[in-house]
Amino acid sequence: MNMGTLITAMVDHYHGSHRDINHFLKVYGYAKAIGEGEGLDPQTQEVLEVTAVIHDIPCPLCREKYGSSDGKYQELEGPALARAFLQALGAKEALIDRACFLVGHHHTYTGVDGPDYQILLEADFLVNAQEKDLSKEAILAARQAFFRTKTGIHLLNAAFQLGE
């Protein structure tokens, strides 16, 4: 899938919401770096990168419908929106199926079933921790609880000056 086309379509989708646009671009950057650092195969890397770009696709709808973009609403509304979005861009069904699964679980930290899922969680947390100005204690707890990749842990430690 052409990432430039996908990113442009997501910028269009967010109708000028700089917060949403900046968030997905940062998650995409971290996901790409972690996936490459972990040596993902090209197909898994593609699924990861596509999903990182679209993972928060339902946020505008959730804010309008529920008054919140809480993770539970994103997971509820996201897969159908992601499917229609990716189909309109001509993505392959296997990529769409996995991306929709990941969009529907990207705030669920249990049952992680692959490196794409793990890395998406780590990349999204890296950005959310910065955007929400989480405490060092909360970041250390997250590192212990669910960070698993060598690259993700390195980036978390470096970004927040945690040490090993």
C-alpha positions in Angstrom: 0.0 0.0 0.0 1.3 3.4 -0.9 1.9 5.1 2.5 1.9 8.6 1.0 -1.6 8.1 -0.3 -2.7 6.6 3.0 -1.3 9.5 5.0 -2.8 12.1 2.7 -6.2 10.4 3.0 -6.0 10.4 6.8 -5.0 14.1 6.9 -8.1 14.7 4.8 -10.2 12.5 7.1 -9.2 14.6 10.2 -10.5 17.9 8.6 -7.7 20.1 10.0 -7.5 18.6 13.5 -3.8 19.2 14.1 -4.0 17.1 17.3 -5.3 14.0 15.5 -3.0 14.5 12.5 0.1 15.0 14.7 -0.8 12.0 16.9 -1.1 9.5 14.1 2.1 10.8 12.4 4.0 10.3 15.6 2.6 6.9 16.2 3.5 6.0 12.6 7.0 7.2 13.1 7.5 5.1 16.3 5.8 2.1 14.8 8.0 2.2 11.7 11.2 2.6 13.8 10.3 -0.2 16.2 9.2 -2.6 13.4 12.3 -2.0 11.5 14.4 -2.3 14.6 12.8 -5.6 15.4 13.4 -6.9 11.9 9.7 -7.5 10.9 9.1 -9.3 7.6 7.8 -6.9 4.9 4.2 -8.0 5.1 4.0 -7.6 8.9 5.8 -4.3 8.7 3.2 -3.1 6.1 0.3 -4.1 8.3 1.9 -2.3 11.2 2.6 0.9 9.4 -0.9 1.0 7.8 -2.5 0.4 11.2 -0.4 3.0 12.9 -1.7 5.6 10.4 -5.4 4.6 10.8 -5.5 3.4 14.4 -7.5 6.4 15.7 -9.7 6.7 12.6 -12.9 6.8 14.7 -11.8 9.6 17.1 -13.9 12.4 15.3 -17.0 10.2 15.2 -16.5 9.1 18.9 -16.2 12.7 20.0 -19.4 13.6 18.1 -21.4 10.5 19.1 -20.2 9.9 22.7 -18.6 13.2 23.6 -15.4 11.3 24.2 -12.7 9.5 22.2 -12.1 7.0 25.0 -10.4 3.8 23.9 -13.5 1.6 24.4 -15.4 3.8 21.9 -12.5 3.7 19.5 -12.3 -0.1 19.6 -16.1 -0.3 19.1 -16.4 2.1 16.2 -13.0 1.8 14.6 -13.0 -1.5 12.7 -16.0 -0.7 10.4 -14.6 2.8 9.6 -11.1 1.3 9.0 -12.5 -1.4 6.7 -14.5 1.1 4.5 -11.5 3.5 4.4 -9.0 0.9 3.4 -11.3 -0.7 0.9 -11.9 2.7 -0.8 -8.1 2.9 -1.1 -7.8 -0.5 -2.7 -6.0 -2.3 0.1 -5.8 -6.1 0.0 -8.3 -8.0 2.1 -5.7 -9.8 4.2 -4.2 -6.4 5.2 -7.7 -5.0 5.8 -8.7 -7.9 8.0 -5.6 -7.6 10.2 -5.6 -3.8 10.3 -9.3 -3.8 11.4 -8.5 -6.4 14.1 -5.7 -4.2 15.4 -7.7 -1.0 15.3 -10.4 -2.8 17.3 -7.9 -3.8 20.0 -5.3 -1.1 20.1 -6.3 -0.2 23.7 -6.4 -3.8 24.9 -3.2 -5.0 26.5 -4.1 -8.6 26.9 -4.2 -11.4 24.2 -1.5 -9.8 22.1 -1.2 -12.2 19.2 1.7 -10.9 17.1 4.5 -8.4 16.8 2.4 -5.9 14.8 -0.1 -5.8 17.8 2.7 -5.5 20.4 4.5 -2.8 18.5 1.3 -0.8 17.9 0.7 -0.8 21.6 4.2 0.4 22.4 4.2 3.1 19.7 0.8 4.5 20.7 1.9 4.5 24.4 5.1 6.4 23.6 3.1 9.1 22.0 0.2 9.1 24.5 2.7 9.3 27.4 4.3 12.4 25.8 0.9 14.1 24.9 -0.6 13.4 28.3 2.6 14.3 30.2 2.5 11.0 32.2 4.5 10.8 35.4 7.8 8.9 35.4 6.2 6.3 37.7 3.3 5.7 35.3 5.8 5.3 32.4 7.9 2.9 34.4 4.8 0.9 35.3 3.8 0.7 31.7 7.3 -0.4 30.7 7.2 -3.2 33.2 3.6 -4.2 32.4 3.6 -4.4 28.6 6.7 -3.3 26.8 8.3 -6.3 25.2 10.4 -5.3 22.2 14.0 -4.3 22.6 13.6 -1.3 20.3 10.4 -0.1 22.0 12.0 -0.3 25.4 15.1 1.5 24.1 13.0 4.3 22.6 10.9 4.6 25.8 14.0 4.7 28.0 15.7 7.3 25.7 12.6 9.5 25.2 11.9 9.7 28.9 15.5 9.4 30.2 14.6 6.3 32.3 17.8 4.4 32.3 17.8 0.6 32.1 
